[in-house]
Amino acid sequence: MKKRLMTAALMLSVMLAACGQGKAQASTAAESGTETETRESDDILTGGWSANQGSLAPADNADAMKAFTAAVEGMTGYRYEVLAVLGSQPVAGTNYAYLCKGTAVVPDATSAYLLVDVYADLDGKAELRGTKELLPAAAAGMTAEWKYNSGDSDPQANPAVQEVFEAALTGKVGSVYEPFAYIGGAGEPENSYTLLCGNRAVPNADRSFCLLTVRKKADGSAEVRDTEKLELGTELPSATEEQKK
């Protein structure tokens, strides 16, 4: 009888130990699952900026334009025209980067080209986070006055600019450039033009952006004068001068 009781007690101990181990394993698995979910969520919250690999046209980027419209609603004193949607970043909501032409609402105002950041939260509320004028670094070395383009920004609408751009890149190997906007330039004696371009290291690589300055030389030939990488998501000056109703 005692032998039977001891055997039963031993079996019960083994069963309880196995049960406890099972619970511990289940608990560990649950904690691991929670940790995995947290890490995945962290990746989403701290994701990097992605350059727009598709169409940059405002009409083809509905979510970005909805955020932009909400961010500037009620703004007075300054007007923004979105020329291109350059990229985005997931941040418990979304940051968007735009190429804009900005103009103060005053008589005879001169337009400037700007990199503009907008943040849209998960509830659809949006705010203008910052702006930066796109005066290229190349302008600092020009002897003629550098001016923003006051006309149509489409390179195809500026044949003289497009001609110098194509001539400057003829025969060049390496990076592939897509001109999206004619930003401005300097006249005689510089004959230089700056364009915002998509940039691919090789034809099928991901697109990034740069400010490419090309120059027509006195002998009629053309050259690339300067290439300035355009960083998305760098801290932009606060747009506090823009007033809202």
N, C-alpha and C positions, 0 to 999 in steps of 0.2 A: 504493500500500500504506500509506504513512504517513498519507495522507488518510483511509483507512478506519479505521486505528487511532485517529486523533484523533476521528473521528466516534463510534466505539464508546465511547471514554473519556468523551466529553462526555455521551452518553446515559446511561452508568453513573452519572456524577456527578449528573445530574438525577434519576435513579431513587432514588439514595441520599438526596438532599436531600428528596425527597417522602416517602420512608419515615420519615426523621427527623422531618419536620413532622407526619406522621400520629401517630407515637408521642407527640410533644409534646402534640398535641391530645387524644389519648386520656388522657394523664396529667393534663392540665388538667381534662378532663371528670370523671375519677375523683376528683380532689381536690375539684371542685365538688360532686360527689355526696356525698362524705364530709362536706363542710362543711354541706350541706343537711340531711343526717341528723343531724348534731350540733346544728344549730339547732333542728330539730324536737324532738329529745330535750330540749334546754334548755327549750323552751316547756312540755313536759310536766313537767319537774322544778320549774319556777318558776311554774306556773300559779296564778292567783288563786283566791280562795274563791268558791264558787258557792252561792247560797241554794237550798235545796230548793224546786223548783217543783211538785213532786207532793204526794203524801200525806206528812204529817209523822209519821204513826202509826208507832210502833216495829215493829209487825207487818208493815208494808209496806216496811221498809228492812232487809232481811235482812243484807246485808254490814256495814252500820253497826252493827247490834246484835251481830253475831258479834264485831266488833272491840271493842265496849264490854264484852261479857261476858268476853273474854280479858283486857282491861285491868284489870278489877276482881276477877278471880279470886284468891281467897286473901286479899282485903282484910278487915281487921278494924277495929272501932271506928267505922266510918262506913258508912252504907247509902245507895245512890243508886237512885232510881226514875226511869227515862227517861220523860219525858212527850212529847217530840217530837225528831225528828232534823231539825236546822235547816239543815245544809249540809255541804259537803265541799271538799277541796282536794287535787289530785294532787301528790305530792312524793316520787317514788321510793318509792311506797307511797301511803297516803292519810291525811290529817287529817280528822277528823269533828268536828262541833260539835253538841252536844245541849242541850236544855232538861231539867234534872233537878230533882227534889225531893230534897234531901239531909237526912239525919237522923243525928245522932250516936247510937251504940248505948249509951245511958245512960237511966236512968229519967226520965220526964217531959221528954224532949228536945223542943225546938222545931224544926220543920222550916224549911229555907230553900230558896229557889229559886235555881238556879245555872246559869250557862253553863259547860259542861264540854267540854274538848278532849281527844280521844284520837288517838294516832298508831298506825296499823297498817302494818308494813313488808311487803315483797313476799313474805316467807315466812309471813305470817299472824300473826307475833308483834305484840302490841299493848301500849301503855302509856298511862297517864293522864298527860297533859302539863300540865294546869292547870285551875283552877276559878276562877270569879268570881261572887260573890253579886250578884243582880239587884235590889238596893235602888235604886229609881229616883231620879234627881236631884230630881224633884218632891218627894220625901219631906223633903228638907232645908228646904223652905219651909212645911211643915205645922205647925200649932200643936198638933194632936192627935197621939198616938203612932201611928206607922205600924207595922203588923204584917203579917207574911206570912200568907197564907191557909193555915189548918191543915186545911181540908176538901177537898172535891172541886175540882180545878183547872178542870174543864170549865165554861166560861161558861154553858152551857145548864143546868147544875145549880145555878146561882146566879141565880135570877130577878131579884132586886133589882139585882144588878150588871149583868145583861144589859139591864134596863130603862133604867138610867142611861146605859149605853153607847149604846144606840139613840137615846135622846132627845138626847144630846149631839151626835150626828152627823146628826140629822135636818135636812135642808135644806142641809147642808154640800156644797160642790162641791170638786173637785180629787181629792186622794188617796182611795183606797178601802182600808178597813181590814177585815181578817178576824180576829176575836178567837179565839185558840187556847188561852189559859190565863189564868185569873184568878190573879194573883200575890199581891196583898194590897192593903191600903189603910189609911185612917185614919177613925175614927168621928167622933162629934160633937166640935167643930162643923164638921169638914172634910167629912164625907160623901164622901170621895174613894176611888176604886178604880183600881188599876193592872192592866192586862191586857197580856200579850204578844200582839202582833198582826202578821199579815202586812200589808205595806203596798205598794200599787201606785199609781204616779203617775197612771195612767189604768187603766180596767178590764182591758185586755189586756196591760199592761206586765209585765215581770218582777217577781217578788215580792222584797221585802227584809223586814227585821223591825224592830220598834220596841217600846218600852214606852210605852203610851198611858195617861195618867191622866185620868179623867173625874170630874166632881164634880156632885153634886146640890145646887143652891142652895136658900136658905131659902124662896124663892117657889115651889119645886117644879119649876122648870126645870132644865136640865142644861147643862153646858159642858165643852169639852176644856180641861183645866188645863195639861197638859204633854205633849210628845211627845219621846221620847229614842230616837235611832237606836241599834239594837243592831248593833255591829260584830262580824262573825265573823272569827276569826283574829288578833285583837289579842293581844298577849302577855298571857297569864294568869298569875297567881301560881302558883308550883309547888305541887303537892299533896303536899308532903313529910310533912304531918301524918298522912296516911293510911298506915297500916302494913300491910305484907304479911307473911304467914307465911314 
